[in-house]
């Protein structure tokens, strides 16, 4: 039974799940829109929104906390120089999930997760 268990397993081990979320967060910040399964998008949303919130305050501690999850330096700079300041005045809700329907091969529900436009 899954009593008091948080999050989706995504058919992965804990370390694989963490690596998947980190890679997807890096791609989302880099491209500002990615296409993935709906379950992965729903799991990614709170993960990346916490990183964007940290990106709004550009200090050493915030950079080190984000660096734990984002390995690519260029993406880290983009988060703190462009994305974080863009959403600084907004109290959450930085991402949007748009459902696309079933994938042709296996019927998995697909979705696009994207950053909302210009902090509005």
TORDODREN-42900 format. One record per residue (C-alpha): residue number from 1; x, y, z. Coordinates in steps of 0.05 Angstrom, whole numbers, plus 5000, padded with zeros to 4 digits. Layout:
<atoms>
ATOM     k      X      Y      Z
ATOM   NUM      X      Y      Z
...
</atoms>
This chain:
<atoms>
ATOM     k      X      Y      Z
ATOM     1   5000   5000   5000
ATOM     2   5023   5070   4984
ATOM     3   5000   5105   5047
ATOM     4   5036   5171   5057
ATOM     5   5080   5160   4996
ATOM     6   5091   5224   4956
ATOM     7   5102   5229   4882
ATOM     8   5100   5181   4824
ATOM     9   5147   5123   4814
ATOM    10   5150   5131   4738
ATOM    11   5173   5058   4735
ATOM    12   5243   5078   4757
ATOM    13   5289   5070   4817
ATOM    14   5296   5131   4862
ATOM    15   5364   5151   4832
ATOM    16   5339   5143   4761
ATOM    17   5277   5184   4777
ATOM    18   5319   5239   4807
ATOM    19   5365   5239   4746
ATOM    20   5305   5242   4699
ATOM    21   5275   5301   4736
ATOM    22   5342   5338   4736
ATOM    23   5352   5326   4661
ATOM    24   5281   5347   4645
ATOM    25   5288   5410   4688
ATOM    26   5352   5428   4651
ATOM    27   5318   5419   4584
ATOM    28   5257   5459   4605
ATOM    29   5299   5518   4628
ATOM    30   5342   5514   4566
ATOM    31   5287   5508   4514
ATOM    32   5229   5537   4556
ATOM    33   5182   5483   4527
ATOM    34   5188   5408   4525
ATOM    35   5143   5351   4502
ATOM    36   5137   5292   4550
ATOM    37   5086   5245   4581
ATOM    38   5033   5276   4624
ATOM    39   5056   5239   4687
ATOM    40   5128   5263   4679
ATOM    41   5103   5334   4666
ATOM    42   5061   5333   4729
ATOM    43   5120   5308   4769
ATOM    44   5168   5359   4738
ATOM    45   5124   5420   4753
ATOM    46   5137   5428   4828
ATOM    47   5210   5408   4819
ATOM    48   5225   5462   4768
ATOM    49   5181   5515   4801
ATOM    50   5224   5511   4864
ATOM    51   5286   5521   4821
ATOM    52   5256   5582   4787
ATOM    53   5237   5611   4854
ATOM    54   5310   5604   4876
ATOM    55   5331   5636   4810
ATOM    56   5294   5699   4830
ATOM    57   5344   5714   4886
ATOM    58   5414   5717   4857
ATOM    59   5460   5702   4916
ATOM    60   5513   5649   4928
ATOM    61   5469   5604   4970
ATOM    62   5413   5602   4918
ATOM    63   5463   5587   4863
ATOM    64   5493   5530   4903
ATOM    65   5424   5501   4918
ATOM    66   5405   5503   4845
ATOM    67   5473   5476   4824
ATOM    68   5456   5411   4861
ATOM    69   5404   5397   4808
ATOM    70   5427   5435   4746
ATOM    71   5495   5411   4721
ATOM    72   5499   5453   4657
ATOM    73   5531   5521   4672
ATOM    74   5499   5555   4612
ATOM    75   5430   5534   4636
ATOM    76   5447   5557   4707
ATOM    77   5467   5626   4680
ATOM    78   5403   5629   4639
ATOM    79   5362   5613   4701
ATOM    80   5393   5667   4743
ATOM    81   5401   5720   4688
ATOM    82   5337   5712   4648
ATOM    83   5285   5664   4676
ATOM    84   5290   5680   4750
ATOM    85   5285   5756   4743
ATOM    86   5228   5748   4693
ATOM    87   5185   5714   4746
ATOM    88   5211   5751   4808
ATOM    89   5145   5789   4820
ATOM    90   5101   5729   4806
ATOM    91   5081   5686   4867
ATOM    92   5087   5617   4834
ATOM    93   5053   5587   4774
ATOM    94   5113   5593   4727
ATOM    95   5096   5533   4685
ATOM    96   5037   5510   4642
ATOM    97   5018   5439   4623
ATOM    98   4980   5430   4557
ATOM    99   4952   5361   4544
ATOM   100   4964   5333   4474
ATOM   101   4927   5266   4474
ATOM   102   4953   5195   4468
ATOM   103   5020   5176   4437
ATOM   104   5012   5133   4376
ATOM   105   5060   5077   4396
ATOM   106   5038   5059   4466
ATOM   107   4978   5103   4481
ATOM   108   5014   5143   4535
ATOM   109   4981   5211   4549
ATOM   110   5028   5265   4523
ATOM   111   5034   5337   4545
ATOM   112   5075   5400   4533
ATOM   113   5103   5433   4595
ATOM   114   5126   5505   4583
ATOM   115   5145   5567   4620
ATOM   116   5090   5619   4620
ATOM   117   5102   5680   4577
ATOM   118   5142   5739   4603
ATOM   119   5123   5729   4675
ATOM   120   5049   5744   4661
</atoms>
